[in-house]
Amino acid sequence: MNQYDKLLLQNKAWSEEARENDSNYFKRLENTQSPKFLWIGCSDSRVPANEITGTNPGEMFVHRNIANMVVHTDLNLLSVLQYAIDVLKVEHVIVCGHYNCGGVKAALTNQSFGLINKWLRNIKEVYKMHAAELDAIKDEQAKLDKLVELNVVEQCNDLIKTSIVQKAWQKRKAPQIHGWVYGLSNGLITELVTIEPDLKNVHPLFRYDEESLK
């Protein structure tokens, strides 16, 4: 059996098992979704959001891209963010990176990767912001791990610069923004930062006037 056919067979087995355990499982899912979480994670196949958090379908709204980036010109990310916050009313937005991230590792080099160079440039900007701290780290693996962590924190900071998040903070005092990093070697999540829904937590330069957010 080839790998493609195996996927379809496994889907049938999963569907049958789900219905055996709960005859109304798919009926509930097809009518509505009300997740409390938006997950912004890396596209890496080793970091499946539902599996590593023990959540079921319908409990987490998911967006993934290379190196879990929040880029202010990425209409895909912004559309997901707005839908999750304005329509689904999620209570938490989680940016989850992972150690030994290929995208972050690539950004540490001077190698050209073609089109992806434009994406990796955003990670290089994070390095530039924290160059003094990173350049002081001599061990390359430790430097990579630290950049992974700093990248997650900066993506959280970029989230709160958006009018989408700030408007929700003003209207309903949610969502909280969380920065996590996942360990491929042990399967554990480490919390790096939590940003409470308070406009005072946004740098004044990026803080929209409250009247204009109404």
N, C-alpha and C positions, 0 to 999 in steps of 0.2 A: 504494500500500500504506500502510495506517495504521500508526502507531507501535506499537500493541499487536501486530498481526500480525507486524510486523518482529521483535519480541522472540522470538516462537515460532520464526520462520524461522531467526534467528541461533542459537537454542538447538540446533536440529537440525544446523546446520552445525558448531557447536562440538563436539557429541557425535560426529559422524562423523569429524571431524579428530582428536579425542582417541583414538578407537578405531583409526584408521589408524596413528597414531604408536605406539600401545601397545595391543595387543589385550586385555591384562589390566587396563587402567587402571581401569575401573569395578568389576571383580571385586574388586580390592584395596580400593577405597574402600567398597564395600557391607558388607564383613565387619567392619571395625574402624576406629577412628581413634585415633591416638596423638600428638596435637600436643604440642609442647614449649612453646608460647606461648599465653597468653591476651591478646587485644587488647581494650582498652577504649578505644573511639574515638568520634569525633563522627559523628552521623547524616548529616552533609554528604555529598552524592552525589559530591563531588569528591575524597573521601579514602577510596578503596577499599583495605582493609587488604592483601589478597593482591597486588594489582597494584603498590602502591608499595614492597612489601618483596620482590617477586619470589618469593613462596611459592606453592605449589600447594594445591589442595583437600586437606584432611586434615592440613595442617601448622600451622594456626593456628585456635584457637577464638576466636570473635569476639562481642563485645557492643558495641552502639553506642547512644548516646543523644545528646540535644542537649548539646553542649559537653563531651562525655566526662567526665561527672560520676560521682563515687562518693558516693552519698547513703545515709546509714546506715539510712534507712527504706525504701529501694527494694528490695523483695523480688525483683524481676526481676534486678537487678544482683547481689544477694547469692546468689540461686540459681545464677546462672551462675558466680559466683566459687567457690562451694562445690563445684559439680560439676567445674569445671576443676581445682581444687586437690586435692580429696579423691579424686575418681574418675579423672580423666585424668592426675593427677600432673604438671601442667605445671611446668616449671622456671623460667619467666619470666612475669611479668605486666607488660604494657606499657600505660601510659596515654599515648595519643597525641592531642594537640590540634593545631590548625592555625592559622596566622596568618589574620587577617581572618575570624575565626569569627563568624557571625551571632548566635549565642546570647550570646557574650561582648559583642559590640557592643551588643546590645539591653539587656544588663544595665547598661551604662554610662549608659543614659538613664533618664529618669523617666516614660517613656511606659508606659501600661497595655496589656498584650497579652492580657488575659483569663486563661484557665486557666494559661497558661505562666508567668504572674507567679510562681506558687508554685515553679516550677523555677528560674527566673532568680534568685530570692531567694538561692539557694545560692551563685551567682556573686557577687552583691552582698556577701555575707558575706566572700568572699575579698577583695574590694576593701576592705571595712572593715578587715580585718586588716592590709592593706598600704597604707592610705590615705596615710600620710606620704610613702612612696616614690612612689606613683602621682600624687599631687597635685603633686608637684614636677616632673612631666613636662608641659611645655606643649604639645608637639606631640601632637595627638589620635591620629594613627596610631601613633606611638611608644608612647603610653599604652595603646592597644588591644593592641599586640604584647606589651607587658610584662605586662598582665593575663592574656593568653592563657598566657604562660609561668608566671606565678605560680599560675594556676588549675591547670595540670597538676601542678605541684609539690605543691600542697595536696591534690589528689586522691590522689597517691601517699601523702601523709601520712595521709589518711583510710583508705586501704587497710590500712596496717599497724596501725591502731587496731582492726581487726576480729579477733574470736576465730578466725575461719577462717584468716587468714594467720598469726596468732601460734601457733596449734596446729600448723600445718604446719612453721613454723620450728623449733618445739621437737622435733617428731618426725623430720623428715628434712632440716632445714637448707635448705629451699627453700620457695617460689620467691624469686628476686631480683625486686625491683620497679624498673621503669624508667619515667622520664618523658621523653617525646619531644615535639617540636613539628615539624610538617610545613609546608614552605613551598609554598604554591600557585603562587608565581611561578617556582620553579625545580625543584620536585619532590624537594627534598632534605629529609632528616630531620636534625634537630639533637638531640643528647642533652642533656638538662637535668640529670638526676639519676639515680643508681642507689643503691638502698637494699639493703644486704646483709642476709641472713636472720639477724639477731641481735636478740634481744629487748631488748638494751640500746639499740637504735636507736629504740625506742618511748618516748615521753614517759611517765614514771612514772605519771601520772594515768590513762593509757589502757592501761597494761601489766597484763594479767591475771596473776594468781598462777599460777605454773607448775604447781602441784599441781592446780589447777582445770581446767587445759587437758588433762590426761591423759584 
